[in-house]
């Protein structure tokens, strides 16, 4: 048997068994990794000293809990932005640095970088993976690029225009519910709950061509989506349940799995039914029937789309994209609309001017319904919605991980491997970017494309930014859906929120 000399450890020759050699190799590899990681962490810490940082809570927690997900936390974030208007660095525990940007001059570098240079950081999205799969929100690299190109036709104006009647009908159902509550003597309204049901109702019709009447009666599918959204948000606050092995042993984990199965079963059933329809009708006959009905839903587009090699999406890919848009579309839209109506309720003079603008547009029209081309004729309403999205963006932060050293315009360098957070809320409330950032201003100049010079687009980011966004640019006007709902309300009557002095509880 081979003899291994350990004289350098003060030991004599020992038998060099394969297991001992394997143990030594493994220990050496582990030691080398620890040393490399320690050096990288120390080097990054030294190179990041050029970024200011607020005082730590303590050496172990770092800045954990500095900005809790509460109203008080957002006030604290506003103060941090006022103190560090160009951005700052925080520590998540003793070893993980985060660089936070809250100024368009710095955001532009990260947001405009390719998906290979600054990809989405999976740490912030992993909890959604079992539900949403590899849709546009969670995919990366070649798959993200390919799917984004394939899905762009789904957001062409000619496909979106017929959806206006769906939006109007869903908004009318919600308004009727509000009027009924008023006649019953209710004085308080949880606006976010009602608007969430309205957006889910609209999306289910636009994505699946399915009418569940979820605004008027319970829907198991809609309840599952709302439950999944709440469970994901709750899990983000439970640091000890980040491991899947532990989480799925808890009651919340079991509920999450059950709701995922229900949502997936519904989407799969729609896809299979639609696939059975296509061969029997033929693509040409199918498109003619859809053209006659004047609607082409999202599932139709996903089934018909093909890449450069004439390869279509798999059923799993279609389910991932449909589930992604049901999640992203309902929650962000409901949040933005709730805050828009809340801000109009706080400023009755702006609300009245919006109402007059809509009534003037529809003065000689019967029936008084908002149409696609009308949306461009509502400049004041548009400015109010954009300003509300600035004050209360539905998405407050997005993350990117630098895969190579990134040089900022001022010469500072973000080391490879460091996570960057683009603080949308912080940018929107940055006094060096927006004068009087805490006030609602309707002035057109506030959101003019030239506002703030070349950084205008990076100064207002209500939903996302850069190469990792989930929605193709075609039709991705964040104020368009809001104009439809708010304009419908203004056409009918003064908002029930203020006319009857109902209190709003925005999310």
Secondary structure, DSSP 8 states (H G I E B T S, - for coil): --EE--GGGT---EE--HHHHHHHHHHHHHHHHHHHHHHHHHHHHHHGGGS-----SBTTTBTTTTT-SSHHHHHHHHHHHHH-TT-EEEEETTTEEEEEE-SHHHHHHHHTS-TTTEEE-GGGTGGGHHHHTTSTTT--HHHHHHHHHHHGGGG-HHHHTTHHHHHHHHHHHHHHHHHHHHHTT--EE-HHHHHHHHHHHHHHHHHH-----TTTS--HHHHHHHHHHHHHHHHTT-GGG-SHHHHTTSHHHHHHHHHHHHHHHHHHHHHHHHHHHHHHH-HHHHHHHHHHHT---HHHHHHH-B-TTS-B--HHHHHHHHHHHHHHHHHHHHHHHHHHHHHHHH-HHHHHHHHHHHHHHTTT-SS----GGGGGG-HHHHHHHHHHHHHT-S--EEEEEESS-EE-TTS-EE-TT-EEEEEHHHHHT-TTTSTTTTS----GGGG-TTTTGGGHHHH--SS--GGG-SS-STT--TTHHHHHHHHHHHHHSS-HHHHTT-EE---
